[in-house]
Amino acid sequence: MEQVRICHGRQVITPPRENIAAFQEDERMRAKLRETVAHHRFVYNATCASEILLEREYKAEQRNEKTSLKGEAYQRLLKDLREKNDELKMQNCEIRNRTDLYEKNEAEELRRYRDLLQKSTNSKEFDLEAAKELLLNKRALYLKPYEYIRELPGKNVRGKLVDAFQLWLNVVPDTSKAIKTIVNGLHDASLLIDDIEDNSDLRRGRPVAHHIYGIPATINCANYVYFLSLQRCQELQNTRAMSTYVTEMLRLHQGQGLDIYWRDQCACPSIEDYLEMVKNKTGGLFRLAVGMLQAFSDCQTDFTPLLDVLSIYFQIRDDYVNLFNEAYMENKSFGEDLSEGKFSYPLIVAIQANPNDTRLLNIMKQRTKDVEVKKYAIQYLEKQGAAAQTKAKLDDLHGNIKSQLDGIGGNPILEKIMDSLHSSIG
């Protein structure tokens, strides 16, 4: 359950309590790590001391030869040095045994920690090395917004898209898994930024990350994930994959920039300009995923026409359900695009149908959150035929996608994804 505390006159929502167990587990692992570091430091010091004692023993023997030191004094010195050396050896052996035991237990602890995180992130991929890096480098401290958004329910469409194109591209599993991790990371990070840029209140029915962790921490977290994904791309050691990553991330931000410009200037774009923007903004991650896969594949089919239509379908579908689908509105703020002043496909259709009627533009300028005003705007959209035209456009795009799939041999996974998405529109 979320808690509210007062900080400098403001209410600050603290993270849900279900994250405390993972935090305590993290602290315990770090304490064990500190203990191990101390052990290794002691081993080093003990070894140095042992070498010093042996050197003293040698020098004592040399002095004995020169000074003819005899009797009990010399024997006591030699015995004392050897006993101390034996004691240090026993301590070294004990420390090595404890270190070996710790390393064995560490692997088990990390597996448990990974399982805990998997359970809390709706079974999204989280590998052992990522868990280890999170523990050792304290990534949890600045990745909280990212962890939070990963916990939110979602369709994982981009991950499924990778699986679908794998039927054609047949990339080795380890590489496809790495690419899927990169794409999912970029998608979730982009949502953190989108919610700030759109001044959103809810994401999938829950408060947006920056309302919990603050705008600065959320921006920093999202940027970190962008560069972490870039690093993972570099580790694949494929020039073409790297080029695809950079090119599509640039196009994605170009598209997002246009979307923001139209919104902030209240400048309604043409349908053609809007669709071109969508190919960059929404299609960026689609092309990035498939392009990176193709960099490791013998299949060189040009999937760009299919990916362009897919991206347009996904965006217009999102535009449609945001305004007209009741089931979707129960899990998201009502008529969110109206509150954000965003020019979505149905709004552009209605505005262009009657350019002299400024009612919609005036509502969008106000960034209203008044439910009754938004209900009126949606009724106006339906009256202007925007809902019906948008649904017809989606039907046409769905048919286009199926036709393209048939032309390149079919794809059961992608066909299932599309049929499921289209049937859920209502």
N, C-alpha and C positions, 0 to 999 in steps of 0.2 A: 504494500500500500504506500502511495506517495506521501511524503511529509512536507510540511511548509514551515519554514523558519524565517525570521525577520532579519535582514542584513542591510544596515544603513538606510532604514526606512522602507525597504522594498521587500516584498515576499519572494522568497527563492525556493523553488521546489527541489527537494533532494531526490536522488535516484531511488528507485524502488528497492525494498528490503531484500528481494530475492537475489540481488547482486552481492549481498554481504558475504554469503558462504564462499563464493568464488574469490572475493577479496581476501578473506581469512586464509583460504588455501594458498593464495599467492604469497601472503606474508610468511606463512610457515615454510614454503619452499625457499624463499629468499633467506630466511634464518638458517636453513640447512646449508645453503650455498655459502653464506658467510663462515659457517663452521668449517666447511671443507677448505675454503681459502686459508683460514687460520691454520688448519692442519698442514697444508702444503708449505706454508711459511715456516712452521715449526720444523718440518722435515728438512727444509733447506738450512735453517739455522743449526739444527742438530748435526747435519752432515759437515757443515763448516767447523763446528766445535770439535767433531771427531777428528777431522784432518789436523786441526791445531794441536790436539792432544798427541796425536801420532808424531807430529813434527817435534813437539816438546820431548817425547820419549827418545826420538832419534838424537836430538841435540844433547839430551842427558847422557846417552851412551857415548856420544863423542866427547863430552866433557869428562866422562869417567876415564876414557882412554888417556886424556891429556893430563888430568889432575890425579889420576889413580884413586878416585873416590871408591871406597870399599865399605863393606860391612852392611849393617842393618839400615842405615839412612838411605842408601841407594836402592836397596831392595824394597823398602817401604814406598819410595817415590815411584818406582816402576810398577809395583802392585797397584798403587792408587790410580795411576794413569790407565792401566789396563782395565781395572774395574769400572772406571768412568766410561771408557770406550765401549765395554760390553753393555753397560747400562743404556748408553745412547743407541747401540745397535738394536736392543730389545724394544726401545721406544719407537725407533724407526719402523721396525717390523709391525708393531701394534698399530701405528698410524697408517701404514700401507694397508693392513687388513681392514681398518675402519674406513679408509678411503674407498677400497674396492667394494665394501658393503654399501657405502653411501651411493656409489655410482650405479650399483645394481638396483638399489631402492629408488634412486632418482628416476630411472626409466619407468618403473612401475607408477611412481607418483605422477609423472608427466602423462602417462596413459590415462590415469584417473582424472587428471585435470582436463585432458582433451575430451574425455567422455562427458564431463560436466559441462564444458562449453558447447559441445555438440548438442546436448540435450536442451540447452538454453537458447540455441540459435536455429531451432526448427530443422535440425539435421543438415544444415549447410556444411560444406566441407571445411574441416579445420584439422590440418595435419600436425603430427607430433613436433616437427621442426618449428612450425609457427607458434605452437604452444610454448616451446622452450625459449624461443626468441622473446615472446611476450613476458615470460617470467624473468629472464636474465637481464633484459634491457628496460624493464619497467614500462613496457609499451602500454600496459593497461591504464596508466595515468593519463595519457593523452589520446588514447583510442576509445574512451568511453562513449562519445557520440556515435562512433562507427559501430561499436558493439551494440549500442542501443537500437540503432536502425536495423541491424541484422536480426534482432529479436522480433521485429514486427512481421506479421504474417504477409506472405507474398506468393506470387505464382511461380517465381524463378524461371520466367520465360526465356531469359537470355541463356541460362544454363541448359535448358531444354533445346534451345536453338543450336547450341554447340553439338549436343547429342544427335540432333537431326541431321546436320551437315556432315557429321562423322560417317553416316551411311555412304556418302559419296567420296569423302576425302580420306577416310581410313588412316588417320594419324595415330601414331603409337600412343597407348593409353596415358603414359606419364606426361607426355607433351600436351595432349588434349586436356588433361586434368589441370595442368599448370595454366593453360590458356583460359580455361573456365574460371579458375581462381582470379586471374587478372581481370576478366570481364565483369565478374560479380563484384569485385572490389571497386572497379571504376564506376559501375552502376550505382552502388550504395553510396559512394562518396559524392557522386553527382547529385543524388537526391538530397544530401545534406546541404549542398550549395543552393540547389533549386529552391528549397524551402525558405532559405534566407532571402534569396533574390525575389521570390514571390510573396514574401511576408505572410507565409502560410501559418495557420494555427494547428492544423491536424495533418497527420500522415498515417494513412491506413487506420483511421479511427482513434489514434493516440496522439498526445501532444508532440509537436515537432521537436527534434533534438536540441535546437538552439534555445527553446523555451525552458529546457531543463539544465543544459550545460553552459548556456550563454553563447553569443555570436562569435566572440574571438576564439574560444576553444573549439567551436564547431568548424569554423573556417580553417583553423590550423590543422585540425584532425583530417578534414577532407583533403587538404593539400598534401598532407603526409601520405595518405593512401594513394593519391595520384602518383607520387614519386616512388612509393613502395612498389606499386604496380609496374612503373617504368623500370625499376631495378630488377624485378622478376622477369620482365621482358628481356633485359640485357643478359640475364643468366641463361636464357635459351640459346644465346650465341648464334642468332640468325639475322643477317642484315636486312633481309626482306621483311621479316616480322617486325623488326625495330622501325623500319621505314613506315610500315602500315600503321603501327601504333601512333607515331608522331603525326602522320598525315591526317588520320581520322580524328585524333583528339583536337587538332587545329580546326577541322571542319565542324566538329561538334560545338566548339566554342564560338565559331562564326555564326552558326545557326542560332545558338542561344542568344548571342549578341543582337541579332536582328529581332528576335522575339521580344527581347527586353526593350529595344528601341521603339518598336511599334507600340508597345504597351505604355511606356513612359511619355511618348509624344502624342499618344492617343491618335495615331495615324493608322487607319484601317488599310491593310495591304490587299492586293488583288488575290484571287484564288490561286493564280499561277505562282505569284511570289511566295504565298504561304506554303504551297506544296514543295517549292524549291528549298525553302527554309527547313521544312520537315525532313527532307532527304539528308540534310546536314546534321540537324539537331538530334533527331530520333534515329536516323540511319547510321550515324557515326559509329555507335557501339556495335550495330549489326555487322557493318562492313569490317570493323576492327576485329571482331571475333572470327568471322569467316576468312578474312584476309590473312590473319595470323595462322590459322589452321592450314590454309592453302600454301603457306610458305614452307610447310613441312610435308606437303603431299605431292604425289605424282599427277593428281587430277588438276587440270588447268582450265576447267570449264569457267566461263565468265558468268558469275552469279549476280553481277551488278543489277541487271533489270529486275530480277526476282527480289533482291534485297531492297531496292528502291520502293517497289510496290508494297513489300512487307512493312517497311517503316511508315509509309503513308497510311496503310491500314491501321497499324497499331496506334498512331497518333490520332487519327480521326475517330477511331473507336473510343479512345480515352476522352476525346472532346465530347462525344455523344453521351457516354454514360455519365459524365460529370454533370450534365445538364438535364438529361431525360430519364435516366435509369434509377428507379426508386431504391432497388436493392443496393446499388452502389452508393447512393446518397446516405444510406444508413451507416456506412463505414467511412464516410468522408464528409467534410463540411459541405453544407448544402450550397449548390451552385457556386463552387469555389472559383471558377474562371471569371464569374461576374465580379466577385469580391476583389480579385486580383487585377481586374481591368485587362485581362488577357484576351487577345483576338484569336478565338478558336474557330474551327471550320463553320459550325452552325451560326455563330455570330457574324462572321464575314458574309455568309450567304444572305442572312436577313438584312444586313446593312446595305449590301449592294442591290438587293431587290427593291429597296425604297430609300435611296440616298438622301432624299429631302426630309425624311423622318429621323430626327436626332434623339429620339427617346432612349434607344439602346446606348448610344455614345454618352449621353448625359449620365445614365446609370453607371456605366463603366468608369467614368471620370471620378465618381464619388467613392469608389472602392467600398461600396456599401456592404454591410453585413446584416442588414435588415431583411429578415426572412420574407416578409410580405412584399417588399420591393422586388426581391429576387423571384418570387413566385409570379409576380406580374410580368417580369421580363421573360420568364420561360413560357408563360402563356402567350405572350406576344410573338416569341420565336415560333411556337407551334402554329399560331394563326398565320404567320408569314410563310409557312411551309418549310421552314428551315429544318425541323426535325425529320420530316418525311424525305427531304432532299438528301440530308446527311445519311439517313438509313439506306436510301437507294444507292448512294455513293459507296457505302460499305459493302452492300450486296455485289455491286459491280467489281470492287477491288477483290472481294473474296473469290468471285468467279475467275478473275484474272490470275490470281495466285494458283488456283487449282489447275487452270489451263497450262500455266508455265510448268507446274510440277509434272503434269502428264507428259509435257514435251521433253523433259529430261529424265524420264524413266520412273517418275513417282517417288514419293517419300512418305511412308506410313506414319512416321513420327511427326513430321511437320503437318501432314494432313490432319492428324488427330488434334494437334495444337490449334490449328485454324478452325476446325469444326467446333471444338469446345468453346473457343473464344466467341465465335460468331453466334452460336446457339444461346449463349448467355446474355446477349444484348437485350433480348426481349422485344 
